[in-house]
Amino acid sequence: MGVMGRPPLNRRLAAFGTTIFAEMSALAVRTGAINLGQGFPDTDGPEEVREAAVRALRDGRGNQYPPGPGVPELRTAVAEHQRRWYGLGFDPDTEVLITAGATEAIAASLLALVEPGDEVIALEPYYDSYAACVAMAGGVRVPVTLRADGDTFRLDLDELRAAVTDRTRLILLNTPHNPTGTVLTHDELAAVAELAVERDLLVVTDEVYEHLVFGTGHTPLVSFPGMRERTVTISSGGKTFSFTGWKVGWVTGTPELVTAVRSAKQYLTYVSAGPFQYAVAEALRLPDAYFHGIREDLRAKRDLLADGLTGAGFHVFRPSGTYFITTDIRPLGETDGFAFCRSLPERCGVVAVPNAVFYDHQDQGSPFVRFAFCKREEVLTDAVARLKTLAVG
């Protein structure tokens, strides 16, 4: 116990200890294993974007506090990006907010929009910050589980509908979805939009993997009828441009919603990443060939790792988006993802992450394990060779 007979950490966050990523990354270092657990690339993004950051530093742009909503150049570039790719119009002065990555955008959105006791529906399994942010806002998280169905995971729309109550404030939607790699279909998104309009719900969408899709492409929920006035759309530059350490994210929405989110955000980081904002503004204006190129590069890496995992005896859910592959370990005679991931570095020199950490219902996620493929081709080839020993071991 702490001072005054109470633990130091407040009870809202008591359930959230060290993240699984920290544990598994430390395990990778200790054992010399290939780390396919944490989702960060092992090479930097485009040289011209890196040079744009150096140029901004040298020119003294962003070395002092940037404007609270973000530098005008980046807000304009975000608005142009939404129009270029999706035909969506946003005013860069009132409908765009720059954040310290998408993680802060999610935190600020939930802190701004959720009152204590409000219910927040999230698709389970979910990125680990979602649960912590809902808790910090005093909300009640209501998981709707994506179910394994053949070689993919599916959203049960009836289950989603049944999860909405009179206390539901918002739906937190992630598509392309981490960790399952699911990309919600047009019909599924249309059904979510209809439900939000019918029940007068807000929706916060995490779209950080919007350009890392391998099928029909990404459709923002805000583009559906009735969603413009109730959707906070979040994305970032980290995944698209392979500069995850820069932590440059953004929010788009109506002036009312963006003002609400900014009211919370200004008391979190206030501002961040000054020079990097100018660089990301240039990155967003890269030619189409860049965006197609990163997608095709990742598609090839996805197939390399997916084929290797299949050969090693896993059941593989080949993702439609993101740079993660979820696998089922039951064909290997295993059922406990935690135990499997903790033993994998010693068994074959590879680190993965147990999907159960992304579930409220951990038993639902127990047999699933996630691997990242945003690594150099030779690293993935080495990992595949190591994993093959499971099939014969």
PyMOL commands that set and color helices and strands:
alter all, ss='L'
color gray80, all
select helices_A, chain A and resi 3-5+20-31+47-59+72-86+101-113+128-136+157-163+186-198+221-223+238-241+244-246+255-265+274-283+288-311+330-332+337-348+355-358+362-365+377-392
alter helices_A, ss='H'
color red, helices_A
select strands_A, chain A and resi 34-35+96-99+119-124+140-145+147-149+152-154+168-174+202-206+231-236+249-252+315-317+324-328+350-351+353-354+368-372
alter strands_A, ss='S'
color yellow, strands_A
deselect
rebuild
show_as cartoon
